[in-house]
Amino acid sequence: MSIIRRDDTVVNTLGHAISGAACYYLTQPANTTTLTPLASVYSDTTGTPAANPQITDGYGHAVAYLSDGQLYTVVYVYPNGTKVIYADQFVGSTSGAPTAFKGTPIESVDGTRTVFTMTNGTTPLTSIPTFDLVWNNFDLIDGLGYALSIVSGQVKITFAVAPQPPSGGVDGDALFWKGLL
């Protein structure tokens, strides 16, 4: 069994830390009224048992080590009894966790080209990811000015208007995408 660290910070609506809040870690399906079933919580990656709930410190911070690759419901219970519920919290690095990526086009941005191959680094993508398209450090809006498709097994992005190279004519990181596979 692999154990992964999860950090939680509990704050109020003004962003001030809440000390003494209880962070409950529930397995799914969870009952947020009775706060059951409680997940196994550990104090380290070797599996030393710890309390569930974890109580926030003076900075509103709590740490729990949980089993890798699981969905949990995390419930913050403030000292005044208010509950904040976060369902479907993935904890881990494997078993379905999305993979972050940053890609640049294989083709050069020359001011006339409108179709580019999406990559993860330099490897062409073969399925359409969830991503943010960034042009000269500005996020573009999905479906507004560009479209995604799979052509010959590779993800292509087609712009309505050809992106222009940055001043000086050097591609650099002017056009790139970042997101989750």
Phi, psi and omega in degrees: 000134177260139182240133184240145179278139172234132178250133177236142175232123182256124180227163175271185184293343176268358180088009179277138181299142177248109176273152178081008176280149178262129177253108179266138178244113185247142172280162183255148000288139186255148173253105185280352175281312181266356182054053178222160350281140179287136176280159172287128181241141182237160180263356179198177182282355178270353176096024176290120183301145178224169182288147171226105024272161168269144182253132182291147178275192182295344177261007182075018188255138174223147179235136174223141172256125186232163179296136181294145171077026183240153169264135179233160165254126180251129182237124173265128174245111181290159179304333179275003178097351179296136178252138171238125189247129176239099179278161173055050177268113180279130177241119175142184183234357183225187173055053174103359178291139177294151179254124179287147177213159170223126182233158173233156181292147175290320182281155180278150175274104187245002179091351178238332182289136178244347182245130181229149175272126177282141182230162166247098192073251176244001181270122179300139177282147180246353174222149185287120181270174167271125186206168170246131175264130185237130178234119182048045178069017174245129176291138175261157184267126182305131177081357180248094180098354175207161179221150177254145176205166174250120181236124181052039176079005180238146179284127178242147174242129182244123179267145175292325179233133182299128175296143181265143177295153178296160180304138184098348174076013181257129183299305184052223178256029183299319179241118174206164177234149179220147180172209183235132177271000000 
